[in-house]
Amino acid sequence: MSDDAQSANELEAEEYVEQRHFFEGLQAGLADNRPMQEILKSVRDEILVTTKLPMAIDFMAAELRHSGQFHPAMKRLSHYFTGFQAFIIESSEDDRGRFDFQTGLEILKYEVKLRAEHATPQSLFLYQFETICRHRLKYDAGFTAMASDPMYDDHWRRFLEVNRRRIGLIDIADMIYVRSEHYITQQIRRGGKLPGADFPPLFGEREGRIALANRKRDPLLLFSALQRQLGYPKVPSKKKIDEELFLLPQMMRRMERLEARIKLLEEENRGGIDLSKFYEKESRPPTFGDFDD
C-alpha cells in the first residue's frame, strides 16, 4: 500500500478523543453489569455526531446482535478502526485466552489518547509491541495487524514483516539497536559496514543506546527504561480483580453470544434466515460508503 493510501486512512484528532470516550463508556457499563446493547445505545447518544464514530457503533451493535462479538465489525471497518485495535478486541473475545475484555479496552483507551496527542511511529510501535509482550499475545498476528496501520510507512512495514518471523530467535534489544542512529554512529567509529538506503534508521540515538544497554535482559526492562528516559507511554497491566465480580459479566457476554447463535439456528431450521429484516429502511446498518467522506 502506498504512503498516500495509508495517509488517507488516518483520522482527525477529534475521532480519537471520541473513541477514548467510547472505550471508557464500555468499561463503565460493564463494571455496572449492564447489557452490552444498552451500553452501546447510551454511549452512542453521547458521541459527537460530527464524527464517524456513531455510524461505527451502529455497525458494531448490529454485528453484536448477529454474532455476539465486536471484532468482526471492527475488521470490516478497517478504514476507521486500525488492524491493531481489531486484534486487541479479537484477543479479548477469545474464550480460550486469559486476556480479558476490560484490559483490552484499557489498552485501547490509552492507545487512542496517544494518537490524539500526535503519536510518532516510534512511540506507537513501542506501545503496541510492549502490549503484545506484557500480555503474551500472539506475535505473528500482532505484527501483521500493526503492519496495516496507516501510521507506518513502507520502511516500517518492511521492518515489521521481517521481524514478525524472527521474534523468539533474536534479542528484542538487538532488533531495536540495529535500526537506530546509534548503531550507525558506532559502525562509523569502528569502520564497519553501514546499512543501505533500504534500511534507514527507525529509532534515534538515545533509543539505540538504551537498547544496547539492555541486551540479553528481560524486554520489559527495556520498555521501562525507554519510558523513564524518553517519556514513552506505559502499557496498562492486567488489574487484579475479584474473581466473583469478573465471572458475572463474562458469563453475560457468553450468554449473549449463545443467544445470537441459537436464534440463527432456529431461523435456519424453520426454512432459512431472513436477512431482509436486518436492512429495514428506517434502521439500516451503516455501509462502508458512509465513511468515505
Backbone torsions as a table, in degrees:
resi	resn	phi	psi	omega
1	MET	NA	136.3	-177.6
2	SER	-75.0	162.3	178.7
3	ASP	-63.7	-34.4	179.8
4	ASP	-64.0	-42.8	179.5
5	ALA	-65.7	-38.1	178.7
6	GLN	-64.2	-45.6	-176.4
7	SER	-62.8	-30.3	-178.9
8	ALA	-64.7	-21.2	-178.1
9	ASN	-91.9	-6.0	178.8
10	GLU	-72.5	141.2	-174.9
11	LEU	-99.0	162.3	174.9
12	GLU	-72.7	158.4	-177.8
13	ALA	-59.1	-35.8	-178.0
14	GLU	-64.9	-27.9	176.5
15	GLU	-65.6	-42.3	-179.7
16	TYR	-69.4	-35.2	176.9
17	VAL	-62.6	-42.5	179.2
18	GLU	-71.8	-33.8	175.3
19	GLN	-62.2	-41.0	177.7
20	ARG	-60.3	-43.4	178.1
21	HIS	-63.6	-36.8	178.4
22	PHE	-62.4	-48.3	-179.7
23	PHE	-65.5	-36.9	176.5
24	GLU	-64.2	-40.4	179.1
25	GLY	-64.0	-40.2	176.6
26	LEU	-62.2	-43.5	179.4
27	GLN	-60.2	-46.7	-178.0
28	ALA	-64.5	-42.0	179.9
29	GLY	-65.0	-41.1	178.6
30	LEU	-66.7	-35.8	178.5
31	ALA	-64.5	-27.8	177.9
32	ASP	-90.8	5.1	178.8
33	ASN	60.1	35.2	177.3
34	ARG	-85.8	151.5	177.3
35	PRO	-61.4	143.7	-174.7
36	MET	-62.2	-40.2	179.2
37	GLN	-61.7	-38.0	177.8
38	GLU	-67.3	-39.2	178.7
39	ILE	-62.7	-45.2	-178.6
40	LEU	-61.1	-43.6	-179.5
41	LYS	-63.8	-42.6	-178.5
42	SER	-64.6	-46.0	-178.0
43	VAL	-69.2	-36.7	-179.4
44	ARG	-59.5	-38.8	-178.8
45	ASP	-66.4	-19.1	-178.4
46	GLU	-91.7	-17.7	-173.9
47	ILE	-75.7	143.7	177.2
48	LEU	-60.1	128.6	-179.3
49	VAL	-75.2	-10.7	177.4
50	THR	-78.6	-8.1	176.8
51	THR	-99.1	172.3	179.6
52	LYS	-90.7	-4.1	-176.1
53	LEU	-62.6	-39.2	178.0
54	PRO	-56.7	-38.9	177.2
55	MET	-66.2	-38.2	178.3
56	ALA	-65.2	-38.8	179.0
57	ILE	-64.6	-40.7	177.2
58	ASP	-59.0	-43.3	-179.6
59	PHE	-64.8	-41.4	179.5
60	MET	-67.2	-37.4	178.6
61	ALA	-64.3	-39.7	177.7
62	ALA	-64.3	-42.1	178.7
63	GLU	-65.7	-37.7	178.7
64	LEU	-63.0	-37.8	177.5
65	ARG	-66.5	-32.4	-175.4
66	HIS	-84.3	-45.2	-173.2
67	SER	-116.5	-13.5	-178.2
68	GLY	78.7	12.2	-179.0
69	GLN	-135.7	160.1	-180.0
70	PHE	-95.0	-39.3	-165.9
71	HIS	-62.0	-29.6	176.8
72	PRO	-61.5	-38.9	178.7
73	ALA	-67.7	-39.1	-179.8
74	MET	-65.6	-35.1	177.4
75	LYS	-67.7	-38.4	179.7
76	ARG	-72.1	-25.3	176.3
77	LEU	-96.0	47.4	-174.4
78	SER	-67.0	-16.4	176.5
79	HIS	-85.4	-1.9	176.7
80	TYR	-118.7	-54.9	175.4
81	PHE	-91.3	141.5	-179.9
82	THR	-77.4	163.4	177.4
83	GLY	-60.9	-35.5	-179.7
84	PHE	-68.8	-37.9	177.2
85	GLN	-61.9	-44.2	178.5
86	ALA	-64.8	-37.8	179.0
87	PHE	-62.8	-42.3	-179.7
88	ILE	-65.1	-44.4	179.9
89	ILE	-67.6	-40.2	177.6
90	GLU	-61.6	-41.4	178.5
91	SER	-63.9	-38.1	-178.9
92	SER	-74.7	-21.9	179.4
93	GLU	-92.3	1.1	177.7
94	ASP	-80.4	111.2	-177.3
95	ASP	-66.1	-18.7	-178.5
96	ARG	-83.1	-14.5	-177.5
97	GLY	-95.5	175.7	-179.4
98	ARG	-109.9	11.5	-179.4
99	PHE	-94.1	110.8	-171.6
100	ASP	-88.7	162.7	-174.0
101	PHE	-65.6	-39.7	-179.7
102	GLN	-62.6	-41.0	178.0
103	THR	-64.9	-40.0	177.6
104	GLY	-60.3	-42.7	178.2
105	LEU	-64.7	-39.0	179.4
106	GLU	-63.0	-41.2	179.0
107	ILE	-64.8	-45.6	-179.5
108	LEU	-67.8	-32.5	178.9
109	LYS	-60.4	-43.5	179.7
110	TYR	-78.9	-26.3	178.3
111	GLU	-69.0	-42.6	179.1
112	VAL	-71.5	-28.0	173.3
113	LYS	-63.0	-41.7	177.4
114	LEU	-62.4	-42.1	179.4
115	ARG	-66.5	-40.3	-180.0
116	ALA	-63.8	-27.5	-179.8
117	GLU	-93.7	21.9	174.7
118	HIS	64.3	66.3	178.8
119	ALA	-63.5	152.6	171.4
120	THR	-96.7	160.3	175.9
121	PRO	-56.9	-35.4	-179.1
122	GLN	-65.7	-47.5	-178.2
123	SER	-66.8	-38.1	180.0
124	LEU	-68.0	-42.9	179.0
125	PHE	-60.8	-46.7	-177.3
126	LEU	-65.7	-36.3	177.5
127	TYR	-66.2	-47.6	-178.5
128	GLN	-66.9	-40.4	-178.9
129	PHE	-66.6	-42.6	178.0
130	GLU	-64.1	-36.1	177.0
131	THR	-57.2	-46.7	-179.4
132	ILE	-64.2	-43.2	-178.9
133	CYS	-67.9	-49.6	-173.7
134	ARG	-65.1	-35.9	-176.0
135	HIS	-103.9	9.3	173.0
136	ARG	54.6	48.9	176.8
137	LEU	-88.3	175.8	-175.4
138	LYS	-76.9	118.2	-177.4
139	TYR	-63.3	-45.0	-175.3
140	ASP	-61.2	-51.5	179.9
141	ALA	-66.6	-35.3	-179.6
142	GLY	-66.8	-44.9	179.0
143	PHE	-67.5	-36.0	176.9
144	THR	-62.6	-42.4	178.2
145	ALA	-65.8	-40.7	179.7
146	MET	-63.1	-38.0	-176.2
147	ALA	-63.9	-22.1	-179.5
148	SER	-85.8	-0.6	-176.5
149	ASP	-72.4	133.1	179.8
150	PRO	-65.7	-13.0	178.9
151	MET	-68.9	-25.8	-173.6
152	TYR	-97.1	134.8	176.7
153	ASP	-87.1	-172.0	-176.1
154	ASP	-62.5	-36.6	179.5
155	HIS	-65.4	-41.2	177.8
156	TRP	-67.0	-40.9	-179.5
157	ARG	-65.1	-37.2	176.6
158	ARG	-66.0	-41.4	177.1
159	PHE	-58.5	-44.8	179.9
160	LEU	-66.8	-40.8	-178.6
161	GLU	-66.1	-42.8	180.0
162	VAL	-65.2	-46.9	-175.3
163	ASN	-78.9	-16.0	174.1
164	ARG	-57.7	-34.3	-178.5
165	ARG	-91.0	-6.6	-174.2
166	ARG	-110.6	-9.3	179.6
167	ILE	-59.3	130.3	-176.0
168	GLY	99.7	-20.5	179.4
169	LEU	-103.6	-22.2	-179.6
170	ILE	-122.3	158.8	176.6
171	ASP	-76.0	133.7	-176.6
172	ILE	-63.2	-37.9	178.3
173	ALA	-63.8	-39.3	177.2
174	ASP	-63.2	-38.3	-179.5
175	MET	-59.0	-39.1	179.1
176	ILE	-78.9	-41.7	-176.1
177	TYR	-60.0	-46.4	-174.7
178	VAL	-71.2	-10.8	175.6
179	ARG	-111.0	27.9	-179.7
180	SER	-114.0	162.8	175.9
181	GLU	-67.2	-28.1	178.2
182	HIS	-64.8	-36.5	177.5
183	TYR	-61.8	-43.3	179.2
184	ILE	-64.2	-41.5	177.4
185	THR	-59.1	-43.9	179.9
186	GLN	-66.3	-40.0	-180.0
187	GLN	-66.2	-39.1	177.8
188	ILE	-63.9	-42.7	-179.0
189	ARG	-65.0	-35.4	-178.6
190	ARG	-89.5	-7.6	-176.7
191	GLY	74.3	25.6	-178.7
192	GLY	-85.0	177.2	-179.2
193	LYS	-75.4	136.6	179.8
194	LEU	-97.2	148.2	176.4
195	PRO	-66.4	153.2	-179.3
196	GLY	-75.8	179.1	-179.0
197	ALA	-64.7	-21.9	179.4
198	ASP	-75.5	-9.6	-178.2
199	PHE	-128.3	65.1	179.4
200	PRO	-70.1	158.6	177.3
201	PRO	-65.2	136.1	179.3
202	LEU	-104.1	-16.7	-180.0
203	PHE	-122.4	158.1	-176.0
204	GLY	-82.2	-174.8	-179.6
205	GLU	-63.6	-45.8	-175.9
206	ARG	-70.6	-38.6	176.4
207	GLU	-59.8	-40.9	179.8
208	GLY	-65.1	-40.8	179.1
209	ARG	-64.6	-42.7	179.7
210	ILE	-65.4	-40.5	178.2
211	ALA	-63.0	-43.0	179.6
212	LEU	-62.3	-37.3	-179.5
213	ALA	-72.8	-14.1	-177.3
214	ASN	-113.1	21.9	177.5
215	ARG	-64.4	142.3	176.8
216	LYS	64.1	22.9	178.0
217	ARG	-117.9	171.5	177.9
218	ASP	-58.5	127.5	-179.6
219	PRO	-55.7	-30.5	-179.7
220	LEU	-65.5	-27.1	175.5
221	LEU	-69.9	-35.5	176.0
222	LEU	-63.7	-47.3	179.9
223	PHE	-62.2	-40.5	179.9
224	SER	-63.5	-40.6	179.2
225	ALA	-65.8	-41.2	178.3
226	LEU	-63.6	-36.1	179.1
227	GLN	-70.0	-40.8	180.0
228	ARG	-67.8	-45.3	-171.6
229	GLN	-82.5	-37.3	-172.0
230	LEU	-117.5	0.2	175.7
231	GLY	76.0	21.5	177.4
232	TYR	-68.4	149.8	-175.3
233	PRO	-69.2	146.3	179.3
234	LYS	-93.0	141.0	-179.7
235	VAL	-84.1	132.5	177.9
236	PRO	-62.1	138.6	175.4
237	SER	-88.7	162.3	177.2
238	LYS	-69.5	124.7	-177.2
239	LYS	-78.6	142.9	174.7
240	LYS	-78.4	121.7	-177.1
241	ILE	-128.0	161.4	176.0
242	ASP	-66.2	122.5	-175.5
243	GLU	-59.1	-37.0	-178.7
244	GLU	-67.6	-36.4	178.5
245	LEU	-69.8	-29.7	-178.2
246	PHE	-78.7	-33.1	-174.1
247	LEU	-66.2	-38.5	-176.0
248	LEU	-62.3	-53.2	177.2
249	PRO	-63.4	-32.3	178.0
250	GLN	-65.0	-43.0	178.3
251	MET	-65.7	-37.2	178.5
252	MET	-63.4	-40.4	178.7
253	ARG	-65.6	-40.0	178.3
254	ARG	-66.6	-37.1	178.0
255	MET	-65.2	-39.1	178.0
256	GLU	-61.0	-42.0	178.9
257	ARG	-65.1	-43.2	-179.8
258	LEU	-64.2	-41.1	179.0
259	GLU	-61.7	-41.6	179.3
260	ALA	-62.9	-41.8	-179.1
261	ARG	-69.8	-38.7	179.7
262	ILE	-64.6	-40.4	178.5
263	LYS	-61.2	-42.4	178.8
264	LEU	-64.9	-40.2	178.9
265	LEU	-65.7	-40.3	179.1
266	GLU	-63.9	-41.8	179.3
267	GLU	-66.6	-37.8	179.2
268	GLU	-66.1	-38.3	178.4
269	ASN	-69.1	-25.1	179.5
270	ARG	-84.8	4.4	176.2
271	GLY	123.5	11.4	177.2
272	GLY	121.6	157.1	-178.2
273	ILE	-88.9	124.1	178.8
274	ASP	-85.3	105.1	-177.7
275	LEU	-80.7	-16.4	-174.4
276	SER	-63.7	-28.3	-176.7
277	LYS	-70.8	-18.1	178.8
278	PHE	-83.9	-5.5	-174.9
279	TYR	-127.6	41.4	176.4
280	GLU	-66.8	146.1	-175.6
281	LYS	-62.4	-33.2	-174.6
282	GLU	-75.7	-26.9	-176.0
283	SER	-141.4	48.2	-179.7
284	ARG	-71.8	147.1	174.1
285	PRO	-65.2	147.6	178.2
286	PRO	-64.7	146.8	176.8
287	THR	-98.9	167.0	-179.0
288	PHE	-60.9	-30.3	-179.4
289	GLY	-64.6	-22.8	179.4
290	ASP	-65.8	-17.8	-175.6
291	PHE	-100.8	2.0	-172.1
292	ASP	-82.8	-13.4	-177.0
293	ASP	-68.5	NA	NA
